[in-house]
């Protein structure tokens, strides 16, 4: 069921603004409800994952919370200590790099800078 109102404006990174039509919004909802991630849908529709979330939210779709289990966080700590980047760990676990960073921070893991060195104040 679509909520009445203006079409959704979406602006892919580095692209011209475009709109999802009603059929596309319905397909996005069906795909999400069938298990597609907001990242997959962003790629499929050529929009940012945050835009996917905003469309779903405006349409009243219940959002799934995908976090990391304690076991995955343990693995992330181990991989990060072996020199893996946040992005590489995130890709392996199918979450955002910021999610990995937040969970590592909560575990007290000292973050590295982009050159692999301990960040100032975390050495």
Protein Blocks (a to p, Z undefined) as FASTA:
>chain_A
ZZeddddddddehiacddddfklmmmmmmmmmnopafklmmmmnopafklmmmmmmmnop
acddddddfklmmmmmmmmmnopafklmmmmnopafklmmmmmmmnopacddfkopaceh
iZZ
